[in-house]
Amino acid sequence: MIMNPSLYQINTRVWLRRFDTKDKNASLEDVPDSYWESLAEKGTDYVWLMGVWKICESTIEKYCFQEGAIKDSFSEALKDFQNKDVIGSPYAIDRYEINPRLGTEDSLQHVRSVLNRLGMKLILDFVPNHFSADSALIQTDPYVFLEVSSDFFIRDPHTFYKPLENADRFFAHGRDPFFPAWEDTIQVNYFNPDAREFMIRTLTRLTRLCDGVRCDVAMLDLNNVFKDTWAGVLSETGEKPPEDEFWKVAIESVKAVSPEFIFIGEIYWDKEWELQQLGFDFTYDKKLTDRLRIGYVKDIREHLLAERNFQQKSIRFIENHDEERAVTAFGEQRSKAAAVIISTLQGMRFYHDGQFEGKKIRLPVQLGREPAEPVNKRISDFYENLLHITCHEVFKKGEWSLLEVMPGWDGDAGYENILAWAWKYKTEKRLVVINYADAVSTCRIKPDVKGCSDSFELADLLNSQTYLRSVQEASHPGIYIALENYESHIFAY
């Protein structure tokens, strides 16, 4: 498995339209190799094509135009929004076959082969908790889903529904226990052994098409979470928790077939460590994202004191399809400082299509058209430089260590605004220093100067500056650093 890899997310159904011509809607094999080469040059290791699976278009009219926050978000993202722009949620899957609007299975295999040739791997979605409310599997494999009596439907027709006109059978919509049910979905029954086997077979088949899966809200399928979410239904059916966790069995089964296949988990509620122990290779680090947004440096620093193995399996990000765009959420200058942080930590570095161009508008996943936004050249130039720096093997294969930050002078309180860490690999050393505050801040830091002569150069790769420092100063009292608000150094020495 790649150490400290970089993941790039693409909203496939929308992104692919950029390659259309006046004569033809592009399919996946029409994407030029030069596009994938540009991602490889940025140090990308994994490409996540979000939303490639077949959906049920019948659910669009039923569920996508209900009044409320989702419908309001359409016109917020697209000022000239029209109903035809709605193409349905990619997380309400009919079955795991490629969406014909994107191409064929051969199209997907073509992309995978190009990525693999360039040293990258393909990640696709696995949505374990639910399928589309109109999935063909309701007809062919109804045992997969959580079935209920008519009483549940009568009492709560928002959470339960009758999908088949010719059969008086009632099922649950998929849900998160803290939110109303997703009405465009049907819930998988994880207390049914046959349903579990079906999902494991599905995962195993995906090893033929990709190199790993990003598993949507993966904590919902833990035994205790599923039990708590559906306690009322389960008390009536009498179904009991299985002996083992689904993810333990599923991941072991898949890796027995394909040992290098990776599992990326969208996981919240402090369940990250638990899911890592069940076999997930990487899990979302949403807590870091939230702390970066709030901006308390002490909390960020404490978060980075977590056990090394946990950090190496954590996914660092400042935006994705569920989050506001980084430039919007953080502001331009702070978003750059946050990008330096996530790009130079242990673990997986996760970027979102449009992030490198400084896009500001988050597009709801149900929309098939994106607004035109100009490239923010300041942001694009910044990322081009940052990614050129961080694709070096010292950031991929090296050893990371958090450094103590000390006052720059007696009475200096600004040092508490500064984060610093080091990377070392063979003879290569890097020192990363970030002022994560809206004020000029100073500090002193003692970098590792073993092997350095009496004086040594600190080459700031991020800002094209070079500083001469003495080993004596670095050892005691520490090199003096002053940074403008939200400015960063990435030193090679």
N, C-alpha and C positions, 0 to 999 in steps of 0.2 A: 504493500500500500504506500502511496506517495505521502511523504512527510510534509506537514504544513502546506497543503495544497491550496490552489485558488479555484473557486467555483464561479461560473458566469451563468446567470439565469436569463432566459429568453422567453418572452410571451409569444409562443410560436405562431399562433393563428393571426396575430396582429403584425408581428415582425415580418412574416413571410410576404405580406402584401407589398413591402418595400421593393421586392424583386419582380413584381408584376410588370408586364409590358402591355401595350395597348392591344396586343393580339392574344395574350394568354395570361391567365392567373398562374403564378409560379407554384411549383411543387417543391418539395425539399431538395430533390436532386438538381434543381435549377439554381440553387445558391452557389455562387462561384467559389472555387477553392480559395481565392484571394481573401474572402471574408474570414474563413476559418484560419487562414494563415495569420491574419491581423490579430486574432485572439491569441494564437499561440505565441506571437511576438510579445504580447503583454504578460506572458507568464501564466496563462490559463492552463489548468490541468484537467478540469471537468467542465463540460458544457451541459447545463440542465435545460432541455427543451420542454418547457411547461405547456401542457394542454394539447398533446398530440393524439389523445384517444378519442374514439367515436363517442359522441353524445347523442341524446334524444332531442331532436329539434322540436318535438311535440311539447316539451316542457317550457319552451320559451314563452309562448302566449299564455300558458297557464300560470306561470310563477314569476316571470321577470318584470312584469309591469304593475305589480301591486304597489299601491301608494306607500311611501315610507322612505327610509334612509337610502336604500339601494337605488330606487328609481331616481331620487333626488341627485344621487352621485353621478348619474349619467349626464345630466345637463350641466353639472358643475365641471366635469372633465371635458365635455364636448359642448361648446357654446352653440353649435349648429346641430345638436343631437337630433336624430330621427329614429323612429322605431326600428327601421331596418338595420341600424347599427348594432342592435342587440343580437348576439349569437349564442347566448346561453353559457352557463358556467362550465369551465373545463373540469371542475371537481364533482360534476354530476355525470359520471361515466356510464354509458350504456354497457359496453364491454371493452376488454382490452384488445381492440383492433384499431389500427391507425385511422384517424378521421380522413375520409376520402377527399376532403377539401385540401388536404396537405400532401396527398400522394398515396403510395402503396407501401407495403412492408419492405419491398425492394428499395423504395426511396429512403426509408429509415436506415436500412442496412448500408446504403450508399454513404449517408452522412456519417454513420459510425465508422466505416472503413476510412473515410477521409480524416476524421478526427484521430483515429488510432494511428494512422500513418504520420500525422503531425505530432504525435506524442500526447494526445489528449484522449479523454474518455467521455462516453455519452451517459448522461443521467436522464431518466424519465420518471414520470409520476407514478406512484402507487398510492391509491386512496383507500385505505383499509376499512374505514368506518362505514362507508356507504357507497351505493351506486345511484344512478339516476332513478327518479321516481317512476319513470316509464321504461326501465331497463327490460330488454328482452329476456333477461334471466328470470324475471318474475314468472314467466310462462314455462321456461325450461328447467329452472333450478330453484323453485320457490323456497326450498328448505334452507337456503343460504340466509334468508332474511328473518327479521324478528316479527313473528306473526302474533296477533292479539285477537281477543274476542270482540264482538260488535259493541259491547258495553264501553270499551275504551274509546272507540271511535265516536260513539254518541256523546260521551262526556267531554272529549277533547279532540274535535275534528281538525285542529291545527297540527297536533303532534301525530295523529293517526289518520289513515286514509284507506280507501277502497280502490286499489289500482285497476282491477279487472271488472269490466261491465258485466261479464257473463258468469261471475263467480262471487259469492258472498264471503270473501276472504278479506281480512283487514290486517294491515301492516303498519309498522312505525316508520315515520320519517327519521332520517339521521339527525343526530343532535349532539351538541355540547351541553353538559348539564347546567351551565351558567347562562345559556341563551335559549331563545325559542328555537324550535325545530327548523331545520332547513327543508322547506316544503318541496323543493325540487329533487329530493333524495329519498332513498329507502335504506333503512338501517340493517347492517349485517349483524347476525346473531352469534356473538362470540362465545356463547355458552352451549352452542350446538357443535359437537365434534365434527359432523359432516360439513358444516359451514367452514370450520377452521381448515379442514383438509382441502376444500375447494379453494380457499384463499392461498394456501401454501402451493397448490398446483399452479395457480395463476402466477404467483411470484416466480416459481421455477421456470415457467414458460418465458417469462420476461428476460431470463438470462440469455436467451437466444437473440434478443433484440438490443440490449444495452449492457452497460458495464456497471450499473448501479441504479438505485431508486431513491427518490426523495419521498419519504412517507408522510403524508398529510396528517396533521394532528394525531400523531402516533400514540400519545398517552391515553387516548380515549378507549383503547382496546385492552388496557390492563384489566385484570380480573376485578380488582376492587373498584376501579373507576366505572367499568361497565355495570357492575352490580349496583353501585350507588345511583347511576344515571337511570337505570331501568328497574329499580327496586319494586315498584308497583306491579309491573308486568311479570317479573320473575317470581314474585310471590304467588301469582295466580297459576303460572305454568309449572312451577315447582322445579325449574331448571337450576342446577347447582354450578358453582364455579369449577372449571376444570382444574386438575391437579397442577398443571404447569401453565406458565404464562404463554400466550400465543407467540409473542415475539421470540422467546427463547427457542421454541420448537421450530418456528418458521425460519429464523436466521440460520440455525444449525442445519436445517434441511437444505436450504438454498446453497449454503457455503460448502456442503458436502458435494454438491454438483459443480459449483463454480466458486472456488476458494477466494478469488480476487474480487468477486462481486461485492460492492459496498452498499451499506445502508445509511442513509442520511435521514435523521429524524427531526421533523418539526415538533418540538416538545416544549411544554410550558409547565407551570405549577410546581417548580422545583422537583420535577420528575426526571431531569436530565441524567443525573448519576445512575438512577435505577435503570433507565433504559440503556445506558452504556453498559451496565453490568449484564444486561440481557443480550448484548451482542451488537448494538448500534455502533458503527464506526465513528459517526459524528452526530452531534445534537446541537440544535439552535442555542445560542447564548443570548437570548432576548434580554436577560437581566443586564448584560453589559450595554446593549443598545439603549435601554431605558436610563441607565446611569449616565451614559454619554449625553443623552438629551437633557437630563436634569442638570448635569454639569458639576456635581460635587466631587472634586478630585479625590478627596479622602475615600469616598465610597468606591470610586473606580480603582484606586490603588489597592484597597482591601480585597476587592473582587479578584484582582490578579495574584493574590496570595494563595489561591485555591491549589489543591494538589495537582502536581504536574501532569499526571495521566489524564485527569479530568480536563485540564486546559488544552492538552494536545488533541482531545476529541471534541472540542467546542468550536462552533461555527460563529465567526465574528462578522457582523454586518451593520450597516447604518441605513440601508433601505432594502426593500424587496416589494413584491406585488401587494403585500398586505399592509405595508408601512408607507407613510408619507415619503415623498421624495426627500433625499437628504438636504438638498439646498433649501427646500421649503421648511423642513422640520428644524434644521440647525442654523440656517443662514449660511451664506456663502463661505465666509472666513472660518467659522467654527466647523463647517462640514469638512473642510480640508484638514483641519487638525484631527477631527474624528477619523478621517480616512487614513491618516498617517498611523493612528493608533491601531485600527483593525488590520492594517496591512503589514504591521511589524510585530504582531503578537504570535504566540504559538497557536496552533490549531488551523482550521480551515478559514481562509479569507474569502468572503462571499460578496460578489458584486452583481448588480442588476442592470440589465440592458437600459441604456439611457443615462445611467449614473455618471459615466465618463464624459458625457456631453453636457451635464448640468441641467437635465430636464427637471421641471418643477411640478408637473401635473401627474398625480397618481391615477392610473387608468383602472376603473373597475374591471374585474376579470370577465364580466359578461359582455363587454363591448368588443367589437371587432374592428374598430377604427380608432386610430390615435390622433390627437390634435397635432398640428404642425407647430413645432417649437424650434427657435433658432439655437444653434450650438453656442454655448457660453465658452468662448475661447479661453478665458482665464481658467475655467475648470478643466477644459480638455487638455490644455497645456500642462496644468498641474498633474493630472492623472498620467499623462504620457511620461512625464519625468518620474513620478512616484513608482509606477509599475516597472519602468526600466530599471530602477534601483532595486526594487524588492524581488524581481525575478532572479537575482543573483543567488547562487547556491548557498551562500551563507544564511539567507533567510529561509531557505527550503530545508537544508540539512543540518543547520547549525544548532548550537545549544543556547537557549534563551535564559537570561537571568534579570530579575528586577533589581534595580539599583536604589540605594538610599540617596535621597535628595536632602541637602543640608542648606542652612541659611547662607546667603551670599555675603552677609556682613552682620555685625551685631545689631539685633533688633529687626532684622529682615523677616517679615511675615509672608512675603510674596512667594517664597520658595515652596510653600504648600500648594501653589497652583501648578507646580511642574511635575510631570511624570518622566521617568527615565528608565531605560533598560538597555541591555547589551546582548549582542549576538557574537558567537565565536564558532568558526569552522576552519580547521587546519590552521593556516597562517592568517586567515581573514578575520578582522574584527570590525564590528559596527557598534556605534553608540547612538541611541535614539533619544532625543530630548524634546518634549512637547510642553509648551505653556498653554494649558487648557483653561484660560481665563481671559476676560475682556479687560486686561490691564497689563502693563509692562511688568514682568516678573524676573527675579534674579535668583541664582542658587549656586551652590558648589557641588561638584560630583567627583567621586574618585573612580575613574575607569581602571580597568586592568591594563597595566603598563609593563607587564612582564615581557622581556625581549626588546623593549624600546631603548634607544640610546638616551643620552642625557636630555636631549630635546627631541620632540617629535611633532609631526604635522597632523592636524585634524582637518581632513578634507570634507567640507560640508557638501555632500552630493546633491542635496535638495536645493541649495541656494548658490551653488558654484562659488563658494568662498573657502579660503584656506587659512588656518590659524596655526601659529607656532606656539607650542607649550613645552614646559619643562617637566621631566619626570618628577623632580622634587615637588613642584606645585601640585601635580596630579596626585602624589602620595599624601601630601599634607601642605595646605589645608584642603586640597581639591581644586580642580579647575573651575574658574569663575565663568558663569554663563548668564547672559542677559538676553531675554526674548521679548519681542513685541507681543501684543495680544494675539492669541491663537496661532503663534508662529512655532515652527518646528525646525530642529536640526536632525539630519541623519549623517553622522560622521563616519568616515572610513579612516583608519589609522594603523 
